[in-house]
Amino acid sequence: MTLKPGLSVTVEVVRKTDFGFFVSDGKTDLLLHQREIKGEIEIGDKIDVFLYHDHQQRLAATMEEPLLKNGEIAWLEAVTVKTGHGVFFYNGISRDLFLSMDELPYDRSLWPQPGDKLPLSYTWDKKGRLMAKMMRGQAVEKDAIAAEQSLKNKEITGYAYHFLDDGTLLFSEEGYLAFLHDDEVTDPIRYGQRLTVRVVFVRNDGRVNVTTMPIRSEQQSEDADKIMEYLERRNGAMPYWDKTPPEDIEARFRISKAKFKRALGKLMKEKKIEQRDGWTYLRKS
């Protein structure tokens, strides 16, 4: 077997140096630095090591176990973003795992930030350097668990790992697969972002649809408060009512026409506002 970074192999300790040991598979000698040793070892011992390129791009060995094993997938945490190059992820050893910008969107605002997590596997570039590869589809989904109907309206927390044309796929910390439609979010989402969402529908296959929005009654209260604050800032009158074009409402209040009308309805039912000639007014008590 040809030795390369990303492999876990059994080697023999062959000689000691001032800064550690050299180990060998019988063909190639590798440096095992003192800081990479776990426990006590002696010449002649057979030990298990993980291979990686050190900072001088030499193939080296460590007795530390990586979080990601070759041929598997692991959810790794982003630790450093290097603009123009990519993102580094913590892999349980002294050398962080690099995800190239070629694997990421052109829009830098969608890149993972420190603390975000993504499902990754190993790949190698043309020079044989170990790299991270983003995973999606069956490779990730096979580890999911089916949700029960009792999960509806409950909150789950997960990581955004794949973008679709109309939404985002999340894998929750509990193991559920979740779909977050674009209409159910208020702010842009980036790869690896940790989100707490509410389950709105449990599908027959055990997957769930989720939202970042509060329950409608809570949303109506928030939207109504926003309208009341705006009215108060404008001395009790605004040129918006239930027939105002949707784009004008979106531009001013950052909510949909439907939500705006529901909030107006709530305030009118509570006798806090009234509408006349295309305007909305605070009612005088």
C-alpha positions in Angstrom: 0.0 0.0 0.0 1.3 3.4 -1.0 1.4 5.8 2.0 -0.5 9.1 1.7 -2.1 11.6 4.0 -5.5 10.6 5.3 -4.7 6.9 5.9 -4.6 5.2 9.3 -1.8 2.5 9.3 0.1 0.3 11.6 3.9 1.0 11.6 7.0 0.0 13.5 9.0 2.4 15.7 12.5 2.2 14.2 14.6 4.9 15.7 14.7 7.8 18.2 15.7 11.4 17.5 15.9 14.5 19.7 12.5 15.6 18.5 10.6 12.3 18.5 10.8 9.0 16.6 10.9 7.7 13.1 8.4 5.0 12.2 8.2 2.8 9.2 5.9 0.5 7.2 9.1 -1.3 6.0 9.5 0.9 2.9 9.1 4.5 4.0 10.3 6.2 7.2 8.0 8.9 8.7 8.5 11.4 11.5 6.5 11.0 14.6 7.1 14.2 16.5 7.3 14.2 20.2 4.1 16.2 20.5 2.2 13.6 18.4 3.0 10.7 20.7 0.4 9.3 23.1 1.7 7.3 26.0 5.1 5.6 26.1 6.6 4.0 23.0 9.9 2.1 22.4 11.9 1.1 19.4 10.4 -2.1 17.9 6.8 -1.3 19.0 4.0 -1.6 16.5 1.7 1.4 16.7 -1.3 2.8 14.9 -0.9 6.2 13.4 -2.7 8.7 11.1 -0.8 10.2 8.2 -0.9 13.9 7.3 1.3 16.5 5.7 3.0 18.7 8.3 3.6 22.5 7.9 6.6 21.8 5.7 4.5 19.5 3.5 6.3 16.4 4.6 4.4 13.2 5.1 4.3 12.7 8.9 2.6 10.5 11.5 0.5 11.2 14.6 -0.9 8.9 17.3 -3.8 11.4 17.8 -7.0 10.0 16.2 -8.7 12.2 13.6 -12.4 12.9 13.9 -12.8 11.9 10.3 -11.7 8.4 9.2 -10.9 7.6 5.6 -13.9 6.3 3.7 -16.3 7.8 6.2 -18.1 11.1 6.9 -17.8 13.4 9.9 -19.4 16.7 10.9 -16.4 18.9 11.4 -16.4 22.5 12.8 -15.0 25.4 10.9 -12.2 27.2 12.7 -10.6 29.6 10.2 -11.8 31.3 7.0 -9.0 32.2 4.6 -10.5 34.6 2.0 -9.5 33.7 -1.5 -8.6 30.2 -0.6 -11.2 28.4 1.5 -12.1 27.2 5.1 -10.2 25.2 7.6 -12.0 22.6 9.8 -10.9 21.1 13.1 -10.2 17.4 12.6 -9.0 16.3 16.1 -5.3 16.6 15.2 -2.8 19.4 15.1 -3.3 19.9 11.3 -6.7 21.4 10.4 -8.5 20.0 7.3 -8.8 22.4 4.4 -11.9 22.8 2.3 -11.1 24.6 -1.0 -13.0 27.6 -2.3 -13.7 25.3 -5.4 -16.1 23.4 -3.1 -17.8 26.6 -2.0 -20.2 29.1 -3.5 -18.8 32.2 -5.3 -20.7 34.4 -2.8 -18.4 34.6 0.2 -21.3 35.4 2.5 -22.5 31.8 2.1 -19.2 30.4 3.3 -19.1 28.6 6.7 -17.9 30.8 9.6 -16.0 29.6 12.7 -18.4 27.4 14.8 -20.4 26.2 11.8 -20.4 22.5 10.9 -20.5 20.5 7.6 -20.5 16.8 6.7 -17.1 16.2 5.1 -15.0 13.4 3.7 -11.5 13.2 2.4 -10.2 13.8 -1.1 -6.8 14.6 -2.6 -5.7 17.3 -5.0 -3.4 16.7 -8.0 -0.4 17.1 -5.8 -1.6 14.4 -3.4 -2.5 16.9 -0.6 -5.3 15.9 1.7 -8.4 18.0 1.3 -12.0 18.1 2.5 -15.0 17.3 0.3 -18.5 18.5 1.1 -21.0 15.6 1.3 -24.7 15.5 0.6 -27.4 13.1 -0.7 -27.6 9.5 0.4 -24.1 9.6 1.9 -25.5 11.9 4.6 -29.2 10.9 4.6 -28.5 7.3 5.4 -27.7 8.2 8.9 -31.0 10.1 9.5 -33.7 8.8 11.8 -37.5 9.1 11.0 -39.5 11.7 12.9 -42.7 10.9 14.7 -45.9 12.9 14.3 -45.5 14.1 17.9 -42.5 16.2 16.7 -44.9 18.7 15.0 -44.7 22.3 16.5 -41.6 21.3 18.5 -38.2 22.9 18.0 -35.1 21.1 16.7 -31.6 22.4 16.1 -29.5 21.5 13.1 -26.9 22.5 10.5 -27.6 23.7 7.0 -25.6 21.4 4.7 -27.2 21.7 1.2 -29.0 24.4 -0.8 -31.8 23.6 -3.2 -33.6 25.8 -5.7 -36.4 26.6 -3.2 -34.9 26.0 0.2 -32.2 24.5 2.4 -31.7 21.0 3.8 -30.8 20.7 7.5 -29.5 17.7 9.5 -30.6 18.1 13.1 -28.5 17.3 16.2 -31.2 14.7 17.0 -30.7 13.0 13.6 -33.7 14.3 11.7 -33.6 15.5 8.0 -35.4 18.8 7.6 -36.4 21.0 4.7 -36.5 24.8 5.3 -38.3 26.6 2.4 -37.0 30.0 1.4 -40.4 31.5 2.4 -39.9 30.3 6.0 -36.7 32.4 6.6 -36.1 36.1 7.1 -32.3 36.2 6.8 -29.9 34.6 4.4 -28.4 31.2 5.5 -24.8 30.1 5.0 -23.4 26.6 4.6 -22.9 24.9 8.0 -25.0 27.5 9.9 -26.6 26.2 13.1 -30.3 27.0 13.2 -33.1 26.3 15.7 -36.3 25.8 13.8 -39.9 24.7 14.4 -41.4 21.6 12.8 -44.5 22.5 10.8 -45.1 19.1 9.0 -43.9 15.5 9.4 -43.8 13.6 6.1 -44.7 10.0 5.7 -41.0 9.2 5.1 -40.0 10.6 8.4 -38.5 13.8 7.1 -39.8 17.2 8.4 -40.6 20.6 7.0 -39.5 23.4 9.3 -39.7 27.1 9.7 -37.8 29.9 11.5 -41.0 31.8 12.0 -42.9 31.8 15.3 -46.4 30.3 15.6 -48.9 32.5 13.7 -50.4 34.0 16.9 -46.9 35.0 18.0 -46.0 36.3 14.6 -49.2 38.3 14.4 -48.3 39.9 17.7 -44.8 40.8 16.6 -46.0 42.2 13.3 -48.7 44.2 15.0 -46.2 45.6 17.4 -44.0 46.6 14.5 -47.0 48.5 12.9 -47.9 50.2 16.1 -44.3 51.4 16.6 -44.3 52.8 13.1 -47.6 54.6 13.6 -46.4 56.1 16.8 -43.2 57.4 15.1 -45.4 59.0 12.5 -47.8 60.8 14.9 -50.5 58.1 14.5 -50.9 58.0 10.7 -49.3 56.0 7.8 -50.1 55.8 4.1 -50.4 52.0 4.2 -53.6 49.9 4.5 -54.9 46.5 3.5 -55.0 47.4 -0.2 -51.4 48.7 -0.3 -49.3 46.8 -3.0 -47.2 43.9 -1.6 -43.9 45.3 -2.8 -44.5 48.5 -0.9 -45.3 46.6 2.3 -42.2 44.4 1.9 -40.0 47.4 1.3 -41.3 49.2 4.5 -42.0 46.4 7.0 -40.1 43.4 5.6 -43.2 41.2 5.9 -45.5 39.7 3.3 -48.8 41.3 2.3 -50.7 38.4 4.0 -48.9 38.9 7.3 -49.5 42.6 7.1 -53.2 42.2 6.6 -53.4 39.7 9.5 -51.6 42.1 11.8 -54.0 45.0 10.7 -56.9 42.7 11.3 -55.7 42.0 14.8 -55.2 45.7 15.6 -58.6 46.6 14.2 -60.3 43.9 16.2 -58.6 45.3 19.3 -59.9 48.7 18.2 -56.4 50.2 18.2 -56.5 51.4 14.6 -58.9 52.5 11.8 -58.5 52.9 8.1 -59.7 55.8 5.9 -59.0 56.7 2.3 -55.9 54.5 1.9 -54.4 55.5 5.3 -54.2 53.8 8.6 -54.6 55.8 11.8 -54.2 55.1 15.5 -57.6 55.4 17.2 -57.9 58.0 19.9 -58.8 56.5 23.2 
